Amino acid sequence: MTASNVKVMIPTPLRQYVGNRDTVELRGETVEEVLNSLAESSIQLKKHLYDDGGKIRNFVNVYLNEDDIRYLERGRTPVREGDVIAIIPSIAGGAAGLEEAFSYEDIQRYSRHLLLPEVGLEGQLKLRNSRVLVIGAGGLGSPLLLYLAAAGVGTIGIVDFDTVDFSNLQRQIIHTQKDVGRKKIDSAEEKIKGINPHINVVKHEAQITSENALDIIRNYDVVIDGTDNFPTRYLVNDACVILGKPNVYGSIYRFEGQVSVFDAGKGPCYRCLYENPPPPGLVPSCAEGGVVGVLPGTVGTLQAMETIKLILGQGEPLIGRLLLFDAMRMRFKELKLRKNPECPVCGTNPTVKELIDYEQFCGITHNAEAEGDVITVEELNRKFDAGESLVLVDVREPQEWEICRIKGAKLIPMNDVPARVSELNTADDIILYCKSGQRSAYVMNFLKDIGFRKVRNLKGGINAWAEKVDSSMPRY
């Protein structure tokens, strides 16, 4: 054999003995030769690596590239040009904050992290001691929870009150078919424990509201927004600003995603990016507009990466930057975000100093429609049975129309209504419907604004029709 150049990664506690370097390049034919050469450079270093009998101490593990040398040829393991030797002490040797021991199982579990100078034992301890809150155990929450658990984040809080539905399985990979009908929060906990039984899972089985948000969020270091509606996004943002917590943001729609980190102490908040929400029904949710199943996996994984960087204090988080992902073109684009000095939450003179009614802020009002504005599916069915003359307009998209439709309906997608309004007669009794009633309510208000008076919205949309009138109709 001939001697080769090998890089030796030095753990934080031992760097003081090699000039505070994190790596040292040495030559040797075997692991033992390289380590002996390293030990000869410092008496203190040698004492930390070897016992009095000249053997590597039992609390020090040595890896060649990604393999524990105990499962190779130990010190006699040959090295090749460009190999990497990592010294992984299982107990910290003198560095503040690293007194806590990592077990042999921990060393094996996190070995790929411990090999990284940016993580190492010190960083892994930061992950273990961190507390991260994930709001939503759905499309974004699924990859987030799995990767945070695998990474060793010590305490993971989950906020969710929903149950697993068949329609979730296309993208919410933390749940399986056997979980259908089960609480998402329980299903998620089981999968987390299956990956890493040492994770402390805190379940918040509730809808996050202005009444409970501060109490839930204040106990965590990082908050991750995995929600799918505007009121909750603004609520989470404002609560994080008030409590001084970083908010890892992600959003998805069809084939596009957005990721950023909002930390009002260091950059803009969500309101700096979107001061006001769009009108209700104008921007369909994923449940109405659809989403390719892989997209939340991509965006959620990026959120997990940003969270780990925040915990480790490494790299450049997406603070002040908005990352756009176009899956159809497989392109990423980055935009600069600026802090708005007039932002009502994080600006120079904030006016929002406590949590407000976010559904009202987003224009969502319950029971605000006049009785004449809505019709229930039962009432509509009775009118059909009575043979009454009605014009039933479906404002969904053509692909939704192909899935299911109410007999006798006319398809005019919401965005086409202004251009096709001449197809409707103000004298007719018009009933509008969509999937759940939000988009059709938006169209109803538009028609009323331009002079239609005999127009009503089907409460609950076609989903309510499938549930209460025609059980053979598929729901999506």
C-alpha positions as CSV (number, residue, x, y, z in Angstrom):
1,M,0.0,0.0,0.0
2,T,1.0,3.6,-0.5
3,A,0.2,6.6,1.7
4,S,-2.8,8.6,0.7
5,N,-4.1,12.1,1.5
6,V,-7.0,11.9,3.9
7,K,-9.2,14.6,5.4
8,V,-9.9,14.3,9.1
9,M,-13.0,16.0,10.5
10,I,-12.4,17.4,14.0
11,P,-15.4,17.6,16.4
12,T,-16.0,20.9,18.2
13,P,-14.6,19.8,21.6
14,L,-11.2,18.8,20.1
15,R,-10.7,21.8,17.7
16,Q,-8.9,23.8,20.4
17,Y,-6.0,21.3,20.1
18,V,-5.6,21.7,16.3
19,G,-5.7,25.5,16.0
20,N,-9.5,25.7,16.0
21,R,-9.7,24.0,12.6
22,D,-12.6,21.8,11.8
23,T,-10.7,19.7,9.3
24,V,-7.0,18.5,9.0
25,E,-5.4,16.9,6.0
26,L,-3.0,14.1,6.8
27,R,-1.3,11.2,5.0
28,G,-1.4,7.5,5.8
29,E,-2.1,4.0,4.6
30,T,-4.6,3.0,7.3
31,V,-7.0,4.7,9.6
32,E,-4.7,3.9,12.5
33,E,-1.7,5.6,10.8
34,V,-3.7,8.7,10.1
35,L,-5.0,9.0,13.7
36,N,-1.6,8.3,15.2
37,S,-0.3,11.1,13.0
38,L,-3.0,13.4,14.3
39,A,-2.5,12.4,17.9
40,E,1.2,13.2,17.8
41,S,0.4,16.8,17.0
42,S,-0.9,17.4,20.5
43,I,-0.5,15.7,23.9
44,Q,-4.0,16.9,25.0
45,L,-5.5,15.6,21.8
46,K,-3.8,12.2,22.2
47,K,-5.2,12.0,25.8
48,H,-8.7,12.6,24.5
49,L,-8.4,10.0,21.7
50,Y,-6.5,7.2,23.3
51,D,-6.5,5.4,26.7
52,D,-3.3,4.5,28.6
53,G,-3.1,1.3,26.7
54,G,-3.0,3.1,23.4
55,K,-6.5,2.1,22.3
56,I,-9.1,4.5,21.0
57,R,-11.3,5.4,24.0
58,N,-14.7,3.6,24.2
59,F,-16.6,6.9,24.0
60,V,-15.0,7.9,20.7
61,N,-16.4,6.5,17.5
62,V,-14.4,6.7,14.2
63,Y,-16.0,6.7,10.8
64,L,-14.3,6.2,7.4
65,N,-16.5,8.1,4.9
66,E,-19.9,6.8,6.1
67,D,-18.9,3.6,7.8
68,D,-18.1,2.9,11.4
69,I,-14.6,1.3,11.4
70,R,-15.7,-1.2,14.0
71,Y,-17.6,-2.9,11.3
72,L,-14.7,-2.7,8.8
73,E,-11.1,-3.6,9.8
74,R,-11.0,-1.2,12.8
75,G,-7.7,0.7,12.8
76,R,-6.2,-1.6,10.1
77,T,-8.8,-0.3,7.6
78,P,-7.0,0.9,4.5
79,V,-7.6,4.5,3.3
80,R,-7.6,5.8,-0.2
81,E,-6.9,9.2,-1.7
82,G,-9.7,11.6,-0.9
83,D,-11.2,9.6,2.0
84,V,-12.8,11.3,4.9
85,I,-12.3,10.2,8.5
86,A,-14.7,11.6,11.1
87,I,-14.1,11.5,14.8
88,I,-17.4,11.3,16.7
89,P,-17.1,11.5,20.5
90,S,-20.2,10.1,22.2
91,I,-19.7,12.4,25.2
92,A,-18.6,16.0,24.8
93,G,-15.1,16.7,26.0
94,G,-15.1,20.2,27.5
95,A,-17.3,22.3,25.2
96,A,-20.0,24.2,27.0
97,G,-23.5,22.9,26.5
98,L,-22.4,19.4,25.3
99,E,-22.4,17.6,28.6
100,E,-25.3,15.4,27.6
101,A,-24.3,12.0,26.3
102,F,-25.4,10.5,23.0
103,S,-26.0,6.8,23.1
104,Y,-24.6,4.3,20.7
105,E,-28.0,4.1,19.0
106,D,-28.0,7.9,18.7
107,I,-24.6,7.9,17.1
108,Q,-25.8,5.4,14.5
109,R,-29.1,7.1,13.9
110,Y,-27.6,10.5,13.4
111,S,-24.2,9.5,11.9
112,R,-24.8,11.3,8.6
113,H,-25.5,14.5,10.5
114,L,-22.5,14.1,12.8
115,L,-20.3,13.8,9.8
116,L,-21.3,17.3,8.7
117,P,-19.1,20.1,10.2
118,E,-22.2,22.4,10.1
119,V,-24.0,19.9,12.4
120,G,-21.8,17.6,14.4
121,L,-22.5,16.7,18.0
122,E,-23.2,20.3,19.0
123,G,-25.8,20.8,16.2
124,Q,-27.4,17.5,16.9
125,L,-27.9,18.5,20.5
126,K,-29.5,21.8,19.3
127,L,-32.0,19.7,17.3
128,R,-32.7,17.5,20.2
129,N,-33.3,20.5,22.5
130,S,-35.5,22.4,20.0
131,R,-39.3,22.7,20.0
132,V,-41.0,23.1,16.7
133,L,-44.7,23.6,16.1
134,V,-46.3,22.4,12.8
135,I,-49.7,23.8,12.1
136,G,-51.5,21.3,10.0
137,A,-50.9,17.6,9.4
138,G,-51.9,17.6,5.8
139,G,-50.0,18.1,2.5
140,L,-47.3,20.3,3.8
141,G,-47.3,18.9,7.3
142,S,-46.7,15.4,6.1
143,P,-43.1,15.7,4.8
144,L,-42.4,18.3,7.4
145,L,-43.3,16.0,10.3
146,L,-41.5,13.0,8.8
147,Y,-38.2,14.8,8.2
148,L,-38.2,16.7,11.4
149,A,-38.7,13.5,13.3
150,A,-35.9,11.8,11.3
151,A,-33.6,14.7,11.9
152,G,-34.0,14.4,15.7
153,V,-36.0,17.5,16.5
154,G,-36.7,16.8,20.2
155,T,-40.2,18.2,20.6
156,I,-42.7,18.4,17.7
157,G,-46.0,20.0,18.3
158,I,-48.9,19.4,15.9
159,V,-52.0,21.5,15.5
160,D,-54.9,19.7,13.7
161,F,-58.5,18.9,14.3
162,D,-59.3,17.1,11.0
163,T,-59.7,13.4,10.2
164,V,-58.1,11.4,7.3
165,D,-60.2,11.2,4.1
166,F,-59.6,9.2,1.0
167,S,-58.9,12.4,-0.9
168,N,-56.0,13.1,1.4
169,L,-54.0,10.0,0.4
170,Q,-52.9,11.5,-3.0
171,R,-50.5,13.9,-1.2
172,Q,-50.6,13.6,2.6
173,I,-48.0,10.8,2.7
174,I,-47.9,10.6,6.5
175,H,-51.3,8.9,6.4
176,T,-52.2,5.5,4.9
177,Q,-55.4,3.9,3.8
178,K,-55.9,2.2,7.1
179,D,-56.0,5.7,8.7
180,V,-59.1,6.8,6.8
181,G,-61.6,8.1,9.3
182,R,-58.9,8.5,12.0
183,K,-57.8,11.8,13.5
184,K,-54.9,13.1,11.5
185,I,-53.1,14.1,14.7
186,D,-53.1,10.5,16.0
187,S,-52.1,9.1,12.6
188,A,-49.2,11.5,12.4
189,E,-48.0,10.7,15.9
190,E,-47.9,7.0,15.1
191,K,-45.7,7.6,12.0
192,I,-43.4,9.9,13.8
193,K,-42.9,7.4,16.6
194,G,-42.3,4.7,14.0
195,I,-39.4,6.7,12.5
196,N,-38.0,8.0,15.8
197,P,-39.5,6.7,19.1
198,H,-37.5,9.3,21.1
199,I,-39.4,12.3,19.7
200,N,-41.7,14.1,22.2
201,V,-45.0,14.7,20.2
202,V,-47.3,17.3,21.6
203,K,-50.8,17.1,20.1
204,H,-53.0,20.2,20.0
205,E,-56.3,18.8,18.8
206,A,-58.0,22.0,18.0
207,Q,-58.5,24.6,15.4
208,I,-56.0,27.4,16.0
209,T,-57.9,30.6,16.8
210,S,-57.4,34.1,18.2
211,E,-58.3,32.7,21.6
212,N,-55.7,29.9,21.8
213,A,-52.9,30.8,19.3
214,L,-50.7,32.7,21.7
215,D,-50.9,30.1,24.4
216,I,-50.0,27.3,21.8
217,I,-47.2,29.1,20.0
218,R,-45.4,30.7,22.9
219,N,-43.9,27.4,24.0
220,Y,-42.1,26.7,20.7
221,D,-38.9,27.9,19.1
222,V,-40.0,27.8,15.4
223,V,-43.5,27.8,14.0
224,I,-44.2,26.2,10.6
225,D,-47.3,27.3,8.7
226,G,-48.7,24.3,6.9
227,T,-52.2,25.7,6.6
228,D,-54.5,26.1,3.6
229,N,-56.6,29.2,4.2
230,F,-56.1,32.9,4.5
231,P,-57.5,33.6,8.0
232,T,-55.2,31.1,9.6
233,R,-52.2,32.4,7.7
234,Y,-52.8,36.0,8.9
235,L,-53.5,34.7,12.4
236,V,-50.2,32.6,12.6
237,N,-48.3,35.5,11.2
238,D,-49.6,38.1,13.7
239,A,-49.1,35.7,16.6
240,C,-45.5,35.0,15.6
241,V,-44.8,38.7,15.3
242,I,-46.3,39.4,18.7
243,L,-44.3,36.6,20.3
244,G,-41.1,37.1,18.3
245,K,-41.1,33.7,16.7
246,P,-39.8,32.8,13.3
247,N,-42.6,31.6,10.9
248,V,-41.6,29.2,8.2
249,Y,-44.1,29.8,5.4
250,G,-45.1,27.5,2.5
251,S,-48.1,27.6,0.1
252,I,-49.1,25.5,-2.8
253,Y,-51.6,25.6,-5.7
254,R,-51.9,23.3,-8.6
255,F,-48.3,23.1,-9.9
256,E,-46.8,26.1,-8.1
257,G,-45.4,26.7,-4.6
258,Q,-43.9,29.5,-2.4
259,V,-41.5,29.3,0.5
260,S,-40.1,32.0,2.8
261,V,-39.2,32.6,6.4
262,F,-40.9,35.5,8.1
263,D,-39.0,36.8,11.2
264,A,-40.1,40.3,12.0
265,G,-37.0,40.8,14.2
266,K,-34.8,40.4,11.2
267,G,-36.9,41.0,8.1
268,P,-40.5,41.3,6.8
269,C,-43.5,39.4,7.9
270,Y,-46.3,37.9,5.9
271,R,-48.3,41.1,6.0
272,C,-45.4,42.9,4.4
273,L,-45.8,40.6,1.5
274,Y,-49.6,40.4,1.3
275,E,-51.1,43.4,3.2
276,N,-54.6,42.3,2.5
277,P,-56.2,39.0,1.6
278,P,-58.1,38.4,-1.7
279,P,-61.9,38.5,-1.6
280,P,-63.5,35.2,-0.4
281,G,-63.9,32.8,-3.3
282,L,-61.6,34.6,-5.7
283,V,-58.6,32.4,-5.1
284,P,-59.7,28.7,-4.9
285,S,-58.1,26.5,-2.2
286,C,-56.4,23.3,-3.2
287,A,-59.6,21.5,-2.4
288,E,-61.3,23.5,-5.1
289,G,-58.5,24.2,-7.6
290,G,-56.5,21.0,-7.2
291,V,-52.8,20.3,-6.5
292,V,-50.4,17.8,-8.0
293,G,-49.6,15.3,-5.1
294,V,-45.8,15.7,-5.3
295,L,-45.9,19.6,-4.9
296,P,-46.6,19.7,-1.2
297,G,-43.8,17.1,-0.8
298,T,-41.3,19.5,-2.5
299,V,-42.5,22.6,-0.6
300,G,-42.8,20.9,2.7
301,T,-39.3,19.5,2.4
302,L,-38.0,23.0,1.7
303,Q,-39.8,24.2,4.8
304,A,-38.2,21.4,6.8
305,M,-34.7,22.4,5.5
306,E,-35.3,26.1,6.5
307,T,-36.4,25.0,10.0
308,I,-33.3,22.9,10.5
309,K,-31.1,25.8,9.3
310,L,-32.8,28.1,11.8
311,I,-32.3,25.6,14.7
312,L,-28.6,25.1,13.8
313,G,-27.9,28.7,13.1
314,Q,-26.3,27.7,9.8
315,G,-26.6,28.9,6.2
316,E,-28.8,31.7,4.9
317,P,-32.5,31.3,5.8
318,L,-35.1,32.7,3.4
319,I,-35.6,35.8,5.5
320,G,-36.3,38.7,3.2
321,R,-36.6,36.3,0.2
322,L,-39.5,34.6,-1.4
323,L,-38.7,31.3,-3.3
324,L,-41.1,30.5,-6.1
325,F,-41.3,27.0,-7.5
326,D,-42.9,26.1,-10.9
327,A,-43.1,22.4,-11.1
328,M,-44.3,22.3,-14.7
329,R,-41.2,24.1,-15.9
330,M,-39.0,22.8,-13.1
331,R,-37.8,26.3,-12.3
332,F,-37.0,28.1,-9.1
333,K,-37.1,31.9,-8.9
334,E,-36.2,34.1,-6.0
335,L,-37.7,37.5,-5.2
336,K,-36.4,40.0,-2.6
337,L,-38.9,41.0,0.1
338,R,-38.7,44.3,1.9
339,K,-40.0,45.1,5.4
340,N,-42.9,47.5,5.1
341,P,-42.4,50.4,7.6
342,E,-46.1,50.9,7.5
343,C,-47.0,47.3,8.2
344,P,-49.8,47.3,10.7
345,V,-48.2,44.4,12.6
346,C,-44.4,44.7,12.4
347,G,-44.0,48.3,11.1
348,T,-42.6,51.4,12.8
349,N,-46.0,52.2,14.4
350,P,-47.9,49.0,14.6
351,T,-51.7,49.2,15.0
352,V,-52.3,45.5,15.5
353,K,-51.0,44.6,18.9
354,E,-53.3,41.8,19.7
355,L,-55.0,39.1,17.7
356,I,-58.2,40.0,15.9
357,D,-61.1,38.3,14.2
358,Y,-59.3,36.9,11.2
359,E,-62.3,35.5,9.4
360,Q,-63.9,38.9,9.5
361,F,-60.6,40.5,8.3
362,C,-60.5,38.1,5.4
363,G,-64.2,38.9,4.5
364,I,-65.6,35.6,5.7
365,T,-68.8,36.1,7.6
366,H,-70.9,33.3,8.9
367,N,-74.7,33.5,8.6
368,A,-74.2,36.9,6.9
369,E,-76.1,36.0,3.8
370,A,-79.8,37.0,3.8
371,E,-82.2,34.2,3.8
372,G,-83.1,34.9,0.2
373,D,-79.5,34.6,-0.9
374,V,-79.1,30.9,-0.1
375,I,-81.0,27.7,-0.9
376,T,-80.3,24.3,0.8
377,V,-79.9,21.1,-1.2
378,E,-83.1,19.8,0.3
379,E,-85.0,22.9,-0.8
380,L,-83.5,22.6,-4.3
381,N,-84.5,18.9,-4.5
382,R,-88.1,19.7,-3.6
383,K,-88.2,22.4,-6.3
384,F,-87.0,19.9,-8.8
385,D,-89.6,17.4,-7.7
386,A,-92.3,20.1,-8.0
387,G,-91.2,20.8,-11.5
388,E,-90.4,24.5,-10.8
389,S,-88.6,26.4,-13.5
390,L,-85.0,27.0,-12.4
391,V,-81.7,27.9,-14.1
392,L,-79.0,25.9,-12.4
393,V,-75.5,27.2,-13.1
394,D,-72.3,25.3,-12.2
395,V,-69.4,27.7,-11.7
396,R,-66.7,25.1,-11.2
397,E,-63.9,24.2,-13.7
398,P,-64.5,21.8,-16.6
399,Q,-62.3,19.1,-15.0
400,E,-64.6,19.2,-11.9
401,W,-67.7,19.1,-14.1
402,E,-66.3,15.8,-15.6
403,I,-66.1,14.2,-12.1
404,C,-69.7,14.9,-11.2
405,R,-72.6,17.3,-11.9
406,I,-76.2,18.0,-10.9
407,K,-78.5,17.0,-13.7
408,G,-79.8,20.0,-15.7
409,A,-77.0,22.3,-14.7
410,K,-75.3,24.7,-17.1
411,L,-71.5,25.0,-16.9
412,I,-70.1,28.6,-16.7
413,P,-66.7,28.6,-14.8
414,M,-66.4,31.4,-12.3
415,N,-63.7,33.3,-14.3
416,D,-65.8,33.1,-17.5
417,V,-69.0,34.6,-15.9
418,P,-68.2,38.3,-16.7
419,A,-67.7,37.5,-20.4
420,R,-70.7,35.1,-20.6
421,V,-73.1,37.1,-18.4
422,S,-75.3,37.7,-21.5
423,E,-76.2,34.0,-21.4
424,L,-78.1,34.6,-18.2
425,N,-81.5,36.4,-17.9
426,T,-82.3,38.7,-15.0
427,A,-85.9,37.4,-15.1
428,D,-84.9,33.8,-14.4
429,D,-84.7,32.2,-11.0
430,I,-81.0,31.4,-11.0
431,I,-79.3,28.9,-8.6
432,L,-75.5,28.9,-8.5
433,Y,-73.3,26.1,-7.1
434,C,-69.6,25.1,-6.9
435,K,-67.9,22.5,-4.8
436,S,-68.6,23.9,-1.4
437,G,-70.3,27.2,-1.9
438,Q,-67.5,29.7,-1.7
439,R,-66.9,30.4,-5.4
440,S,-70.6,30.4,-6.2
441,A,-71.1,33.0,-3.4
442,Y,-68.5,35.2,-5.0
443,V,-70.3,34.9,-8.4
444,M,-73.7,35.6,-6.7
445,N,-72.4,38.8,-5.3
446,F,-71.0,39.8,-8.7
447,L,-74.3,39.2,-10.4
448,K,-76.2,41.1,-7.7
449,D,-73.8,44.0,-8.2
450,I,-74.7,44.3,-11.9
451,G,-78.5,44.0,-11.4
452,F,-79.5,40.4,-11.0
453,R,-82.0,40.0,-8.1
454,K,-83.4,36.5,-8.5
455,V,-80.1,34.7,-7.9
456,R,-79.2,32.3,-5.0
457,N,-76.3,30.3,-3.8
458,L,-76.5,26.5,-3.1
459,K,-75.4,26.1,0.5
460,G,-72.6,23.6,0.8
461,G,-72.3,23.2,-3.0
462,I,-72.3,19.9,-4.8
463,N,-70.6,18.2,-1.9
464,A,-73.7,18.8,0.2
465,W,-75.9,17.5,-2.7
466,A,-73.8,14.3,-2.8
467,E,-74.0,13.9,1.0
468,K,-77.7,14.7,1.6
469,V,-79.5,14.1,-1.7
470,D,-77.6,11.8,-4.1
471,S,-75.3,9.4,-2.2
472,S,-74.2,7.7,-5.5
473,M,-72.5,10.9,-6.6
474,P,-68.7,10.8,-6.0
475,R,-67.2,13.4,-3.7
476,Y,-63.8,14.9,-4.3
